[in-house]
Amino acid sequence: MTRFFEVTNRDGPARLGRLRLDDAIETPAIITKDEIAFAGPIWGFSSIEDALKAGESLSGKTDKIVIGPHVAVPFHIEPPFSVPATPTDGPSGFVVHPLLRKVPPASDVRVVGAAGSLHNPRELVAAILKIRRMKPPDSALYTPALATPANLALLIYLGVDLVDGTRVVVDGLLGRYHLRDGVWPIEELKKLPCRCSFCRAMEGGGRDPKMIAEHNLLKLEEELLIVQEMIRAGTIREYVERQVRVTPEQTTALRLLDQEHEYLEQRTPVSRRSTMYANCAESLTRVEVTRFARRVLERYRAPDGDVLLLLPCSARKPYSTSRSHRLFAMALGETRRRLHELVITSPLALVPRELEEVYPAASYDVPVTGRWDREERAWILSCLDAYLERNTRQRVVAHLEGELREMLEEHGIDAVYTGGGTDGDSLARLKEAAVEATRDARRLEGYPIQRFRALADYHFGRDASSALLTGDVRVRGRELQSADREALAALTPNGTIALSIEGAKRLLSLGGYIVEIGDFLPRGDVLAPGVTDADDQIRPGDEVIVMGEAAFGVGKARMSGWEMVESTRGIAVELRHVEKT
Ligand SMILES: [Zn+2]
């Protein structure tokens, strides 16, 4: 049970929240003695009774997080015993040693024991993930004496909510000078690369340890402001990917975190407003990439037809707004009604035309050189093989050039290769191949219907399209309607679909994306304590169906399904429509 901490925004394990002390503080935050009342290690007391008494004397404080006495041991030693939590009326904290086997008591703040000695990236990742996986998920995580301007983004991306200035202040007193780019013994710096008042005061050559400490703290605070903005903007992952380059240990930590794919997947929203940059090797294994590819291969089904056209991606997104894709469309003309278009790209692998407006297909950017490295090739070909097995076609036309074309040909993809390109001759070859391939081919369903089918399956799972688009349906503008003109769903500007109550009822039989609530009619948002059960596959940003004895509604998930069930605070679903049942 957390009474004083609430998560408000999530982007992967990183989150924004609010710690309700007398003066609420926004997290992630750098906390100080003003916010914590720490009884300290039991070794500082003459007996355990004395230690417990010291803890009790702190309880009742509401302006501070009360952290009772704890058994302080180094990281590699399992604590021989543990001290019970200090009861308090206000915000509570509890020190959890990473090797502790017992489930710790629920508290508003979990303090990572021996955090200051987590230098090894493997131990750092293992310790933080272990404690963040404990229930309830809405406890704040605090790593004392660990944060520096260089590692702060990584710590917060791993799942830390609270840090302090201990490390940088102590380092400053020892003459160690911190920047976001690392740490230096100050005597090695000819000029101080910072214009803060402390550094200016030291310009003449006087190096005052207290001023170095102040500068270090200032740099940590500045970095915190940047990280908060990055989470708000949905670009924390991109920021961490470049910030970890500061040291090999940090890069190692990010790669180890990426191996904990499930931990990340369970916490990553389905869409963002920001553009996804796939700038480095780590970007290939991002949740956004693997999730998109898996949904295309497992949920999506291509429209019934005979001809598949493979196209290259374009820098501009969605692809159809690009010059090259407009030229392809003109060249293809009427044949487009008889062929299905699939875009081959890195790192998403395959983007069916109907899904080009879905996140991240509609907003990603990669460095393009025309060269495809071994990992990219293997990834794309494995996806293409799986796709072709699931969506068989009599004929394939590949309008691809360069290495991409060679790669598919060498792999033995049976297709008419036009050579790709956007000049007059190339487009004429594309047209000729398309006309030839679509002769006698079946005509596809209208594109607006195809798109709703694809989106329904992509968002709600296999067979969702047949449930939602059952019977006579039509598309008017951005809305899908039943035969009697009742709205079922609408396309949203960010490529998802928003359900109407009627549309939600059609999807009920699938049993997915349902949030069950208690016997009440929610007004406004559904809060986590009101949720009795929720589909495990729900992620922040998903369209969900809300059901209870007294209510039926639709809305957007603000947290993952498992989090709704286990959390004690926070908005679970933003309701859009609700009716009494
Ligand atoms: Zn400075």
Residues whose N, C-alpha, C, O or C-beta is under 5 A from the ligand:
A	BS01	ZN	C194 R195 C196 C199 H215
